[in-house]
Amino acid sequence: MNRLWAAVRRRPVRAYLYSLLGPGFAVAQVYGWTTGTQAAVWISLGGAVLAVTGAELAQTKTRPVE
């Protein structure tokens, strides 16, 4: 699990995952695996999770102004 989080914290991996969210759920909707509403919710959740990871990484690389 630590390797997964380490990978997700890398910017290229997050960008790749962002690019898969929309098209992936569009395909799922076409095949009837999800509804449009469910796809929108999962895309939003995925975006929020990936954004929090990026914000946490940015926080670890900065210092507050003294």
N, C-alpha and C positions, 0 to 999 in steps of 0.2 A: 504494500500500500504506500510505503514511503517513496518508492520509485515512481509511482503514479503521480503523487503530489509534486515530486521534484520535476517531473516532465511537464505537468500542467503549469508550473510556475515559470516556465520558459516562454518568452514572448512568441517565438515562431509557432510553438505548439498551440498556444491559445488562439493565435490568428487562424491557424488551420481549423481548429475546432469551431470558431466563430463562423468560418466559411461553410462548414458542413451543417450547421443548425437549420438554416432556412431550407435549402434544397433537400436535406434528409427528411424533414417533416413534410415537405411538399410531396415527396414520393410516398411517404407513409399515408398521406391523405388520399392520394390517387388510388392506392391499393386498398383503401378502406380500413387501414389499421388504426387510424385516428380520425377524429372529426376536425373541422377547421378550428373550432374553439379549443379543443384539446391541444392541437398543434401550436396555437398561439401561446397557450399557457406554458407548454414545455420549452418553446423557444425563449420565452421571457425568463423562465427559471434558469435555463442554460446560460443565457447571457448574463444574468445576475451572478451566478456562481463564478463564471469566468472573469467578470469584472472585479469581483471581490478579491480573487486571487491576484490579479494585477495590481490592485490597490495595496494589498498587503506586501507584495514584493517591493513596490515603490517606497512604502513606509520603511522597510528594512534598509534601504539604501540611502536614506536621508537623515539629517540631524536637525533638531529644532534650532532656531536662531537664539543665541544667548543674549 
